Amino acid sequence: MNSEAQPQKNSTERRNNFRLEDDIYLDIKPLTSLPNSLDAYDPSICSKPELILAKQMHKLEHDAQHLLKLIHDDHPPTAQYLKNLNKRLGIIHQLCSANLADNPLTPNKTATLSTHGLDFLHTEVFAVESLLHLQITLFPSLEQLCLFAKVIHSSSKAEKHHIGVQFLYLTDTENQLISRHLIQTQSRQRRQNRSTLNN
């Protein structure tokens, strides 16, 4: 029994430790403390209503996945239709995000991203143990996340500072969104590399 369970554990560990260099849009706000709600979308910190809506959409998508699996087991064609519908909604979300005047449409930072945190170069230094509020936009989906983070390492070289942060109070929904983005980004990079080699 233990030998059968071990591969699943190793697979989960590999997913949790998976990290990838990625181009993102990163907005950083230093904090003196976290709000009592421990919610990174708290109105006292996050003033954009579209980010609150994005959080609700992510939660609905996450909650629907179990139901979609049940439907697939009983009626695969219906499940496929719902998956296609979900993709269409994702495209509509991208179009709406792209048309919001203050939404970032291009990356401003190259970072190493995982479900645990971020490593990046920054012009401003942050002390170890500092608390930060991060607004992250992922590309090309334009998915946006608001997250709390703690600085776990900070080193300086010339005018650049190498910052490493650990995400705090990450929900299952946010964890899954980042994991999915990393897998999709890796697949896209591999396709681009194969295309370059073939040419």
C-alpha positions in Angstrom: 0.0 0.0 0.0 2.8 2.4 0.9 4.6 1.7 -2.3 1.5 2.7 -4.3 1.0 5.9 -2.4 4.6 7.1 -2.7 4.5 8.1 -6.4 1.5 10.4 -5.9 3.3 12.1 -3.0 6.4 12.6 -5.1 4.3 14.0 -8.0 2.6 16.5 -5.6 6.0 17.5 -4.2 7.3 18.1 -7.8 4.3 20.3 -8.6 4.8 22.3 -5.4 8.5 22.8 -6.0 8.0 23.7 -9.7 9.4 27.1 -10.6 9.8 28.9 -13.8 11.2 32.2 -15.1 8.3 34.2 -16.4 7.5 37.8 -17.6 4.8 39.3 -15.4 3.5 42.6 -14.4 4.3 43.2 -10.7 3.0 46.1 -8.5 4.4 46.1 -5.0 3.1 48.0 -2.0 5.0 47.7 1.3 2.9 47.1 4.4 3.5 47.7 8.1 1.0 45.0 9.0 -1.6 42.7 7.5 -5.3 43.6 7.8 -7.4 41.7 10.3 -9.3 40.0 7.5 -6.0 38.5 6.1 -7.6 39.1 2.7 -5.3 40.5 0.0 -8.4 41.9 -1.7 -9.4 43.9 1.4 -10.8 47.3 0.2 -8.4 49.0 2.6 -5.5 47.7 0.4 -7.1 46.7 -2.9 -9.2 49.6 -4.4 -9.9 48.1 -7.9 -13.4 46.6 -8.1 -12.4 44.5 -11.1 -9.9 42.6 -9.0 -12.6 41.7 -6.5 -14.7 40.4 -9.5 -11.6 38.4 -10.7 -11.3 36.8 -7.3 -14.9 35.8 -7.4 -14.6 34.3 -10.9 -11.5 32.3 -9.9 -13.4 30.9 -6.9 -16.4 29.9 -9.0 -14.2 28.2 -11.5 -12.3 26.3 -8.7 -15.6 25.2 -7.1 -17.0 24.0 -10.4 -14.2 21.6 -11.1 -15.4 18.8 -8.9 -18.9 19.1 -10.5 -17.4 19.0 -13.9 -15.6 15.8 -13.1 -18.8 14.2 -11.9 -20.6 15.3 -15.1 -17.7 13.9 -17.2 -18.1 10.5 -15.5 -21.8 10.3 -16.3 -22.1 12.3 -19.5 -18.8 13.1 -21.3 -20.4 15.2 -24.2 -22.0 17.5 -21.7 -18.8 17.9 -19.8 -16.9 18.7 -23.1 -19.5 21.3 -23.9 -19.1 22.9 -20.5 -15.3 23.0 -20.9 -15.7 24.7 -24.2 -18.1 27.2 -22.7 -15.5 27.8 -19.9 -12.9 28.6 -22.5 -15.2 31.0 -24.2 -15.7 32.8 -20.9 -12.0 32.9 -20.5 -11.6 34.6 -23.8 -14.3 37.1 -22.9 -12.5 37.8 -19.6 -9.3 38.5 -21.6 -11.1 40.9 -23.9 -12.7 42.8 -21.0 -9.3 43.0 -19.2 -7.6 44.3 -22.3 -10.2 47.1 -22.6 -9.9 48.4 -19.1 -7.9 51.6 -19.3 -5.7 51.1 -16.2 -5.0 47.3 -16.6 -1.4 46.4 -17.4 -1.1 44.9 -20.9 2.6 44.3 -21.0 5.0 42.8 -18.4 7.3 45.0 -16.4 9.3 42.3 -14.6 11.1 39.1 -15.3 10.7 36.9 -12.2 11.1 33.3 -11.1 7.6 32.2 -10.1 6.4 29.2 -8.1 3.3 28.5 -6.0 5.4 29.4 -3.0 6.7 32.8 -4.0 8.7 35.0 -6.3 12.4 35.9 -7.0 13.1 39.1 -8.9 15.4 42.1 -9.3 14.1 45.4 -8.1 15.3 49.0 -7.9 14.0 49.4 -4.3 15.5 47.3 -1.4 13.2 45.6 1.1 14.4 44.3 4.5 14.1 40.6 5.3 10.8 39.8 7.1 9.2 42.9 5.4 5.5 42.5 4.5 4.4 43.3 1.0 1.1 43.5 -0.9 1.6 42.2 -4.5 -0.6 42.7 -7.5 0.4 40.2 -10.2 -0.8 40.1 -13.8 0.0 36.8 -15.7 0.4 36.7 -19.4 -1.0 36.1 -21.9 -4.2 35.3 -20.0 -4.2 38.7 -18.2 -5.2 36.8 -15.0 -4.7 39.1 -12.0 -3.9 38.1 -8.4 -3.6 40.1 -5.2 -1.3 38.3 -2.7 0.4 39.0 0.6 4.1 38.1 0.7 7.0 38.2 3.2 10.6 39.0 2.1 12.8 36.0 2.9 16.0 37.1 1.2 17.4 40.4 0.0 20.8 41.2 -1.5 22.2 44.1 -3.5 24.5 44.4 -6.5 25.2 47.8 -8.0 21.8 49.6 -8.3 19.8 46.3 -8.4 18.4 44.4 -5.5 17.7 40.6 -5.7 14.5 40.1 -3.7 12.9 36.7 -2.8 9.4 36.6 -1.3 7.2 33.9 0.1 3.5 34.0 -0.5 1.3 34.2 2.6 -2.2 32.8 3.1 -2.4 31.5 -0.5 -5.8 29.9 -1.1 -6.4 26.6 -3.0 -7.9 28.6 -5.8 -4.8 30.9 -6.1 -2.4 27.9 -5.8 -4.2 26.1 -8.6 -4.3 29.2 -10.8 -0.5 29.7 -10.5 0.1 26.0 -11.0 -2.0 26.0 -14.2 -0.2 29.1 -15.5 3.2 27.6 -14.9 2.3 24.4 -16.8 0.8 26.3 -19.7 3.8 28.6 -19.8 6.2 25.7 -19.8 4.3 24.0 -22.6 4.3 27.2 -24.6 8.0 27.7 -24.2 8.7 24.1 -25.3 6.6 24.6 -28.4 8.5 27.8 -29.2 11.8 26.0 -28.6 10.9 23.2 -30.9 9.7 25.6 -33.6 13.0 27.5 -33.4 15.0 24.3 -33.7 12.9 23.1 -36.7 13.5 26.4 -38.4 
